[in-house]
């Protein structure tokens, strides 16, 4: 057994067969992190001594016959936005540097109850609302497939360290694609659950008052996602948005009886040919399993980015007040400081602040976008019914080079973000490569159909051979100036 290439399920079976132990797995993954992270900068805060002690405890429990389930004794990582007692918990904000969590987030506590061993927290962008992982505390995270490229955001540290074999699985959060983009860019599996399924208690920044954000798993194998989801799902006594859902079982979903709808572009984003081909490849693989595959036109998706941007802005949450902890960012001054390399904020945050202030001056479009969202949600629900899924691009192109993801069509982020407004489950599965970089698809289902989207991801994993460990490397430099934008 190779601990860096084995799925969560394989590791759990190896522990119970005596082939390995929790202590051995923790030590192996610590060594792997220390080998790959100097190139990636994916890990924010390490907790190795505590992890070693927890591994020894798990080992003793299993020897005594106490088995907490498939996570027991398996190491993992957690996005820094989720509180882990005793660790720095900043949300990537420079003003929170040195802030220590005094208790675990709900889902972190649930991982511990399931016997999971948390190795470290992982890097994320300043404040979260950006699709490249970079902040003034921990720095910038690279993609192991090509260190010149982004691992995505905002759960970019998770995507990178899992892809490089440093962690069997991890927990991210998603308000506009923050689980799905890192999974897609790094070539691992990720799941944005049905909203209100997983509590956000202990997450910073705090979840918006509407259920647009959710936490969820990233893992080496699609089959690993449901066991992790089972461990973290369910209401707690603090997050009033959560409610009980029946999760179902991916193994009970007959993929051959599903209807699969291909949506290769949304009419607003600039989807590249390789990403459109990924949708068609996934459709062909599912058709070979007996699924009925057909194209689908969803004209409402032409407003995908507008729906998300307007309704998020309508919540009254000011991004500059978030990153400045209650005060508004002095934008002109911070732009001057940024140009001189002295700002406490990243350039992406300052761009987001400027964008939000510009949107404040626009006429109120929230009622119109809310109606579009309602219409789109009803259309998806009625179309998919009890046996349908949508295949949809994860992003407009493969992982972009550092500092270029915001260049081009701003509406590209709508490919993921609109599904946050709709609250539906979405699983990301890698299906191939383009120029050595992963291509992937989003598998979209109606609310509550998490088992269905996960079953499709498992079928695609079986058809493609799934994930394989990545040894961090630097790709070729761009041949032209325009090549820097690809």
N, C-alpha and C positions, 0 to 999 in steps of 0.2 A: 504493500500500500504506500503510495506517495501522498503524504499529508497535504501537499500543496496543490494537488490535482484532484483530490477526492471530494465528492459531494458531502453535504451534511449527513445524508442518509448513510453513505458508505463509512464515514467516520464513526457514526453512532454504532453501526454493526461491528466495526473493528474494535471498538471499546468493549462491547459486550461479548465478543468472541475471545478477548484476551490478546488480540493482535497488537493493540496499543493501549495507552492509558490517557486519562485527561492530562496528567502531568507532562507526559511525553508530547502530546499535541500542543499544549501551551508553550513548552520550550521550543518546539520546532517552529511555531508561528512567530514567536518572539525573534528567533534568529532570522526568519524570512523577512520580517518587517525591518530589522536592522540592516539587512542586505539590500533591500529594494528602496526603502524610503529616502535615503540620501538623494536619490535621483528623482523621486516622485514628490516628496514633501506632502504626503497625503495625511499623515498622522499629526493630530494637534497635541494631545496630552496622553502620555503613557501611564499605565498603572500596573507595571509588571509584577511588583512584589505582591500586591493584593491579588492579582490574577493567579500567581503561583500558589498562594494560600488557598484560594477558592478551588483550584484544581485538585489540590491534595484533599480538600474536604469532599469534593465530588467523588473522588476515587474511593475514599473511605465509605461514603454512603452506598455507592454501587456494590462494593465488596460485602456490605452488610445486608444487601437485598433491597435497598431503597432506590427505586428508579423513578426519576421525575419526568421521564419521557425523552423524546428524540433530541432535545437540546442539552441534556444533562452531560456536563463535562466537556462540551464543545466550546472552543474559544470563538469570540466574535468581536466586532467593533460597533461603535455607535456614533452618529453624527454629533458634533460638539454642541449643536442647538438643543440637545436633550440633556437634562440635568443628570449628572452622575455624582452622587454624594462624595464630597471631598475633592472634586476636580474643578479646574477653572471652567467657567460657563459664561461665555461672552457673547455668543451670537455673532462673533466676528467684529464686534464694535470696539474700537480702541478705547473709548471711554469706560468700557466694562472690564478692561484688562485687570486681572487680579481678583475678579469676582469669583468666589468659590461657592459651589452648590452645597446647600445644607441638607438636601434630601434628594432621593432619586425621582426622576420623572416616573409617572405611572407605568409606562411600558418598560422602562429600565428595571423597575422593581419586579415586573412580571417576568422578564427574562431571567432575573436572578432566581425567582421562585421556581422557574422551570429548569434550574440547574446550569444555565448558561454562564460562561466565564468571560467577562468583559476585559479585553486586553487594553483598549485605548479608545479615545474619542478621535474623530476625524475632521478634517478641515472643511470649511464652507465659506461662501462669499460674505462680505460685510453686510449684515442685515438680511441676507438671504435672497433678495429679489434680483438676482442676476444669474446668467447661465454660464459664467466662468468662475472658478473657485479661486478667490484672491482676497486678502485682507491685510491690514497693517499690523496684525499681531503675529499671524502664522506664515504669511507669505502666499505664494502662488503654487497650486498643485498641477502637476503634469500628467499627461496620459501615457500609460506604460507602452502603448503601441507605437507612440512617437512622442518623445519628450518635448518636441517643439509645439505640441498641440494641447488643447484644453481637455480636461477630463469631464467637463460639463459642470453644471451647478443646479441647485445649490448643494446637493449631496455628492459633490465631486470627489471628496476624499474617500468616501465609501466606494464609489465606482472604481477608483484607481487602485486602492489597496486590495480589494477583492479580486480584480482582474489580474493583479500581479502575484496572487497566491498568499498574501499576508494575512488574510482573514477568510474563513469559510463563508461567512455571511455578515450582514450588518443591517442597521436600521437608518433610514433616511426620512425626510419629510418633503412634502410636495404641495406647492401652492400654484405652480404654473408649469410644471415639468421637472421638478427638482429631484425626483427619483428617476424618472424615465430618461431624461437627457444623459445623466452620467451612465446609466445602464447601457443605453444605446451607443454612446461614444466609446465606452470601454469594453463593450462586447460581453456583458454579463446580463443576468436576468433581474428584472425589477418589477414590483407590483405596487400600483397606487390603488388602495382598496376603495370600495364603496365608502363614500363619505359618511360620517357619524358612526362608522364601525369601530374605529380605533381612537381612544382618547388622546387628546393633545396636552393633557396636564403635565406641567414641568417642561414644556417647550418654550424656548426664547429665541426669537421674538414670539410673543403670544399669538395664538391663532386669531384670525379676524372674527368678528361677530357673526358672519355668515359662514356656513360650513364649506368653505372653499379649500381649506388646507387639511391634509391628512398625513399621518406617518405610515410607513410601510417598509417591507423588507427588500433587500438586494441580496443576491446569492449566486453561487457558481452554477447551480442547477435549477431549472424550472420546478422540478419535483420538490425542492427544498422550501419553496415559498409558502405553501399552505401550512406546513408544521410551524413555521415561524409566525405566520399570521394567526394561527389558533392560539399561540401563546400570548399574543399581545392584544387581541381583540376583546371587545365587550365593554359595557359602560363602567365608569367608576363613579365615585360620589362627588366629583368636582367638575368634570366637563359635562355640562348639561346638554350639549349637542349630541352626545353619543346615545345610541339606543341598541337594543339587542337585534342581531341579524342571525339567520340560519345560514351558516357558511357553506354547507354542502361538501361534497367530496369530488375532487377532480377525477378520481378513478372511476366514478359512477357515470361520468359524462361520456357518451358514445360520440366521438368526433365524426364518425362516418355518417351520422344522422344530422349533423349540423348544417345550417345554411351560412355561408361565408360571403360577406360583401366586401369587395375591394373598392377602396376610396384612395386612389393614388395621389391625388392633389385636392386642395380645398378651394381653389379659385382666388385665393388671396396671397398665400405664401409662394415663394419661388422654389418649388421642389425640384431638385436635380434628378437627372435620369437614373443614377445609381440608386437613389432612395425610392423612386417610383418602381424600379425593377425589383427592389427588395419586397415590395408589396405583392407584385405579380409572382415572384418566386415562392413566397409563403403560400399564396393562393394555389399554385400548382402542386406544392407539396401536400397541402390539405386535400386537394382534389384526388390525389393519388391514394389517399386514405378513404375515399368514398364521399367526402363532403361535397355539397352542392355549392359551387363557387360562381359568383356573378358580379359584374360591376354595379356600383350604386352611385347615383347622383344625389348629393345633399346640398342644394343651392344655399341653404342657410349657413353653411360653413364658410361662405365668402365673407362673412362678418366675424369670423372666429376671433381674431385678435381684438377687434373693436369691442366685442361682447365682454371679453375678459378685462381689458384695460379700463373700460368705462365703469363696469360694475365693481371692480376692485377699488377704483378711485372714489366711487360713490359711498364706500363704507366709512369715509371720513378719517381714515388712517393716513396721516401725513408721513411720507417716507423720511423726509428730512428731520421731523421731530423724533422719529424712531432712532435714527443713527446719531442724533445729537442729544438723545435722552431728554426730551421735553422741550428743548429750544429749537428754533428753526435755524437751519444751516445758513451762515452768511455766505451765500453762494458766490458772489463776486470775489470776496476775499479768499475763499477756499479754492476757487479756480486759479487765482493768482499763486497761492501757495502750492497747489498741485503742479502748476507749470514749472515751479522751482524745486519740485521734489520734496516739499515740506508739509503737505496737507496730511491731516490725520485720516482722510477719507480716500478711497480709491477713485479713479476716474469714472468707473462704471456707476458708482453711487452718485457722484455729482451729476452725471448724465441723467440718471433716474430722477433726481431731485428737480432738475431743470424741466424734464418731461412732465412730471406731475404738476409743477407750477403752471406750465403752459396749458395743461388740460383743465386747470381750475378756471381759466379764463374763457373756456369754450361754453357754448350753450348746454343746458342740461340734456344729455342724451340717455340718461339712465333708464327712463321708462321705455324708450324705444328698444334699447338693448336687452332689457329684461324680457320684453315681449318676444324678441328674437330668440333668446335663450329658452324661454318656455316652449316656443314652437319647435325648436331644434330638439329639445329634450323629449317632447311628445313624439316627434317623428322617429327618433332613434328607438324609443321604447316600443312603439307600434310596429316598426319594421323588424326589430330583432325578436320580439315575442319570447317564446320559451326555448328557441333553438337557433338563435342567430348571433353572430359576432361580426364586427367590422375589422378589417385590416387597414391600417392607416400609417402614413409615414411618421417616424419619431421626430425627425427634424428635416430641414430642407437639404442638408448635405452631411457628409461624414464629419467627424470631429474637426472643427476649424483650428487654425493656428492661433496661438496665444494672442490676445488683444484684438482679434479680428471678428469675434462672433457677433458683435453689435454692428458691424459694417455690412451694408446690404439692405435687405428688406426687413424692417422691424416686425412685420407681420409674421415672420417665420416662427416666432415663439407661439403664435396662435395654434400651431399644429398640436401642441400639447396642452396649452393653457385653457382652451375652451372646455376641455373635459373636466377641469376643476370646477368650473361654474355649474356644469351638469351633474357633478357628484357621482359619476359612473365609475365602475372599476375598469382599470386599464393595466394590462401586463405587457411589458416590453421583452421581446425575444430577439437575439441575434440570428440572422439567417445567412450571412455571407460576408464578403469583404470587397472593398474597392480600393485599389492602390495600397493594399496592406492594412487598411483601416476597416473596422466593423461596420456593416450595414445591419439595420434592424427594422422591426415593425412594432407598432402598437396594436394590441388586440383589445378591442373595446366591446364591452357588454352592457346590458341594462343594469340599473341599480340592483344590488343583491346577487348578481350573477358572477361573483368572484371565482367560484369553482369552474365555471364555464370558460372564462378567459385563461385561467391557469391550465386547464386541460388542453386547450389549443397550444399554449406555450410548450407544454410537455410533449405534445405530438410533434411540434416543430423541432424541439431539441432531439427527439429520437430520429427524425428525418435528416437532420444536418450533422449530427454527431456532437452537438453542443459546444460548450465552452472548453477551452484549454488554457493552461496557465501561460501568462505572458511575462517574458523576461524584459524589463525596461530597456528600451533602445531609442536612439535618435534617428529619425528618418532623414531623407535627403533634403537639402535646402531647396527653396523655390527657385526655379530657373529664371523667372521674370518677376517684376514688381507686382503684376497682377496675380502671379502665382501665390503671393503671400496671403491673398484673400480666399484661397481655396482650402 
